[in-house]
Amino acid sequence: MPDTSRHDAWVAGDSYDLYMGRWSRQIAPIFIDWLDAGEGRDWLEVGCGTGALSATVLARANPRSLLGIDPSEGFLERARAHVHDPRAVFQIGEAGALPVETGSRDVVVSALVLNFVPDRERALAEMRRVTRPGGAVGFYVWDYPGGGLGFVRAFWAAAAEIDPAAEELQENKRFPFCTPVELSALAERGGFVAVEARAIEAEAVFRNFDDFWHPFTLGTGPASGYCARLSPDTRRHLADKLAATLAPAQDGTLRFTTRAWAIRGRA
Ligand SMILES: C[S@@+](CC[C@H](N)C(=O)[O-])C[C@H]1O[C@@H](n2cnc3c(N)ncnc32)[C@H](O)[C@@H]1O
């Protein structure tokens, strides 16, 4: 099987925020309100990245504490630089072996991470291990199979016309399990009960073509990692193709729906 994960670059936090963090930040408040985990709780966020969801937890859920873990030191640096709150700590860690005591967290959450984790079952079992009895779990991932990340789909469709190898790198091919049924089953196999799923939609509005294109050139995330490794000529060809294909609104903006599947449950 080809290693389709080789472009998943998680290093530069500022590039990530431009590429994907800004769209995760739109989903996060709706997710946190739906999770309805109560105030004064001890939270763990798995794969906190640059702090898109962490900042929302602090702003909306009034936690007692929030521990964000992520394997990328570059992302953690950005989270520490932008999330100033004495209740929040960001540290290196892996979903498959959480550096957290058993039964020590009231709420365990994760945003846009589980599809990138090689052993998802183990990750869910770890999330269950560290959750107190009766505590809450919640996570969301993009609806890749249903075209829930329209601007990334548009990128790959154009890329595949130039480079047939790009076909297999598309997230809808790599992550077909990102459906409410399969994600709920994953949470249940992890040991969570009262599992529920819902869609959360928002709109990704790019000011102009450059606002759409530039983040793809920065090399953070699957499509962007792929794009940054193209030769300058091929990259220009791809940009021209996309610019000719995409239909801007009258004000010059490019608009795409984003849709995530959110899951919640109890330990
Ligand atoms: C798409 S980003 C999501 C970041 C952030 N949660 C957000 O919503 O913007 C994916 C994140 O998963 C992290 N990640 C990748 N593999 C991981 C693993 N095995 N365990 C924990 N985090 C992981 C990456 O470092 C990156 O921060």
The ligand as a MOL file (V3000), in Angstrom:
LIG
                    3D

  0  0  0     0  0            999 V3000
M  V30 BEGIN CTAB
M  V30 COUNTS 27 29 0 0 0
M  V30 BEGIN ATOM
M  V30 1 C -5.3250 19.0930 11.3980 0
M  V30 2 S -4.3040 19.3800 12.7980 0 CHG=1
M  V30 3 C -5.5360 19.8170 14.0520 0
M  V30 4 C -4.9900 20.7730 15.0840 0
M  V30 5 C -6.0250 21.3960 16.0220 0
M  V30 6 N -6.6300 20.3960 16.8680 0
M  V30 7 C -7.0670 22.1450 15.2540 0
M  V30 8 O -8.2620 21.8490 15.3820 0
M  V30 9 O -6.7090 23.0820 14.5250 0 CHG=-1
M  V30 10 C -3.8190 17.7590 13.2520 0
M  V30 11 C -3.0170 17.7340 14.5280 0
M  V30 12 O -2.8470 16.3810 14.9310 0
M  V30 13 C -1.5640 16.2460 15.4760 0
M  V30 14 N -1.2250 14.8270 15.4420 0
M  V30 15 C -0.8060 14.0950 14.3920 0
M  V30 16 N -0.5740 12.8280 14.7740 0
M  V30 17 C -0.8720 12.7620 16.0990 0
M  V30 18 C -0.8290 11.7200 17.0860 0
M  V30 19 N -0.4310 10.4840 16.7680 0
M  V30 20 N -1.1940 12.0190 18.3560 0
M  V30 21 C -1.6100 13.2690 18.6710 0
M  V30 22 N -1.6650 14.2850 17.7860 0
M  V30 23 C -1.3060 14.0400 16.5210 0
M  V30 24 C -0.7040 17.1490 14.5840 0
M  V30 25 O 0.5420 17.4660 15.1770 0
M  V30 26 C -1.6190 18.3340 14.4160 0
M  V30 27 O -1.4500 19.2710 15.4340 0
M  V30 END ATOM
M  V30 BEGIN BOND
M  V30 1 1 1 2
M  V30 2 1 2 3
M  V30 3 1 2 10
M  V30 4 1 3 4
M  V30 5 1 4 5
M  V30 6 1 5 6
M  V30 7 1 5 7
M  V30 8 2 7 8
M  V30 9 1 7 9
M  V30 10 1 10 11
M  V30 11 1 11 12
M  V30 12 1 11 26
M  V30 13 1 12 13
M  V30 14 1 13 14
M  V30 15 1 13 24
M  V30 16 1 14 15
M  V30 17 1 14 23
M  V30 18 2 15 16
M  V30 19 1 16 17
M  V30 20 1 17 18
M  V30 21 2 17 23
M  V30 22 1 18 19
M  V30 23 2 18 20
M  V30 24 1 20 21
M  V30 25 2 21 22
M  V30 26 1 22 23
M  V30 27 1 24 25
M  V30 28 1 24 26
M  V30 29 1 26 27
M  V30 END BOND
M  V30 END CTAB
M  END
